[in-house]
Amino acid sequence: MTSQELVLGLDGLQWTVAQTVVAGVALLGLIVYCVETFRLRRAAERQIETMTKPVIMVSDEDFPKVRLENLGNGAAFNVRYKFAESINRATPRLIPALPVGKSYEMGDLFYHIGHEQKLSVSYESASGMAYMTEGHWERDEAGVTKGPVRLVIHELGHRRTK
């Protein structure tokens, strides 16, 4: 009799089967552990992104002058804005960074255009998550401004590569 047979009363084949079952259960436990750890990491990343998320809003308090304000919890980087109907529509303007609580004046919204204006602002958080804010203003024939008619913030979801 071998020592294996003395311990559990198993012969060689039964012992091999028992070892395989124990190894399989251990492997299954390791896989579950890895999946749960991955989920925890993703949840922590989302929480940190939420805590440091920039939110660029378009302020038109001094209309027709418009400014961008960062009302979020984190700085906005690579802020690009462009007016859809402006003379320079092919070239978005760049603000390298807009700190929390700061604003940037863009000037007269209707300077070079007619009765409607669309504004698109794209920016990134410190982690590289991309966002976009869009605004839409209208002006009637009498010159009375109705706006912003629509102001939407999108989380684009992709990150820049480091």
C-alpha positions in Angstrom: 0.0 0.0 0.0 1.2 3.5 -0.9 1.0 6.6 1.3 -1.8 7.9 -1.0 -3.9 4.8 -0.4 -3.3 5.1 3.3 -4.5 8.7 3.6 -7.8 8.6 1.7 -8.2 4.9 0.8 -7.9 5.7 -2.9 -6.0 3.8 -5.5 -3.9 5.4 -8.2 -6.6 6.2 -10.7 -9.0 7.5 -8.1 -6.3 9.7 -6.7 -5.6 11.2 -10.2 -9.3 11.9 -10.6 -9.5 13.6 -7.2 -6.5 15.8 -8.0 -8.0 16.8 -11.4 -11.3 17.7 -9.7 -9.6 19.8 -7.1 -7.4 21.6 -9.7 -10.5 22.3 -11.8 -12.4 23.8 -8.9 -9.3 25.9 -8.0 -9.1 27.1 -11.7 -12.8 28.0 -11.7 -12.3 29.9 -8.4 -9.4 31.8 -10.0 -11.4 32.7 -13.0 -14.3 34.1 -10.9 -11.8 36.0 -8.8 -10.2 37.6 -11.9 -13.5 38.6 -13.4 -14.7 40.2 -10.1 -11.3 42.1 -9.8 -11.7 43.4 -13.4 -15.2 44.6 -12.6 -14.0 46.4 -9.4 -11.2 48.1 -11.4 -13.7 49.3 -14.0 -16.1 50.6 -11.4 -13.2 52.5 -9.7 -12.2 54.0 -13.0 -15.8 55.2 -13.7 -16.0 56.6 -10.2 -12.7 58.5 -10.6 -13.8 59.8 -14.0 -17.1 61.0 -12.5 -15.3 62.8 -9.7 -12.9 64.6 -12.1 -15.2 65.0 -15.1 -15.1 68.4 -16.8 -18.5 69.9 -17.9 -18.2 72.7 -20.5 -21.3 74.8 -20.6 -22.1 77.7 -22.9 -23.0 80.8 -21.1 -24.9 83.5 -23.0 -25.6 85.8 -20.0 -24.1 88.8 -22.0 -25.8 87.7 -25.2 -24.8 88.0 -28.0 -21.3 87.6 -26.4 -20.9 83.9 -25.5 -18.3 82.2 -23.3 -17.4 78.7 -22.4 -17.4 77.8 -18.7 -16.1 74.7 -17.0 -18.6 73.9 -14.3 -17.4 70.3 -13.8 -15.1 68.8 -11.1 -12.0 68.5 -13.3 -10.0 70.5 -15.8 -10.9 70.3 -19.5 -8.0 69.7 -21.9 -7.8 70.1 -25.7 -10.9 72.2 -25.8 -11.9 72.8 -29.4 -14.9 74.8 -30.5 -16.3 75.7 -33.8 -19.4 77.6 -35.1 -21.1 75.6 -37.8 -22.0 78.6 -39.9 -19.0 80.9 -39.3 -16.5 82.0 -41.9 -13.7 79.9 -40.3 -15.9 76.8 -40.0 -13.1 74.5 -41.3 -10.7 75.4 -38.5 -11.9 74.8 -35.0 -10.3 77.0 -32.3 -8.2 75.4 -29.6 -7.9 76.2 -25.9 -5.2 73.9 -24.4 -6.8 73.8 -21.0 -9.8 75.2 -19.1 -9.5 74.8 -15.4 -12.4 74.2 -13.1 -14.5 77.3 -12.5 -12.8 79.3 -15.2 -14.3 80.7 -18.4 -13.2 81.7 -21.9 -15.0 84.4 -23.9 -15.6 83.6 -27.5 -17.1 86.9 -28.7 -20.2 87.8 -30.5 -22.2 84.7 -31.5 -23.9 86.3 -34.5 -21.0 88.4 -35.8 -20.6 86.6 -39.2 -23.8 84.8 -39.6 -27.5 85.1 -40.2 -30.4 83.9 -38.1 -29.2 80.6 -36.8 -26.0 79.4 -35.1 -24.7 76.0 -34.0 -21.8 75.6 -31.7 -19.8 72.4 -31.1 -17.3 72.1 -28.3 -15.2 69.0 -27.9 -12.9 68.4 -24.9 -11.1 65.7 -22.8 -10.8 65.0 -19.1 -7.4 64.4 -17.5 -7.8 60.6 -18.1 -8.4 61.2 -21.8 -12.2 60.6 -21.9 -13.7 62.6 -24.7 -16.8 64.8 -24.4 -18.8 67.1 -26.6 -21.2 70.0 -25.8 -23.4 71.3 -28.5 -25.6 74.4 -28.6 -28.1 75.8 -31.0 -29.4 79.4 -31.1 -31.9 81.1 -33.3 -32.8 84.8 -34.0 -36.1 85.8 -35.5 -36.6 88.4 -38.2 -36.8 91.2 -35.6 -33.4 90.3 -34.2 -34.8 88.8 -31.0 -32.7 85.8 -29.8 -34.2 82.6 -28.8 -31.5 80.6 -27.2 -29.9 78.4 -26.4 -32.7 76.4 -27.9 -30.9 73.2 -27.3 -27.8 72.5 -25.2 -26.6 68.9 -25.2 -23.6 67.2 -23.5 -22.3 63.9 -25.0 -19.8 61.5 -23.5 -18.0 60.2 -26.5 -16.4 57.4 -24.5 -13.1 57.0 -26.2 -9.7 57.7 -24.6 -6.6 59.1 -26.2 -3.7 56.8 -26.4 -0.8 57.5 -24.0 
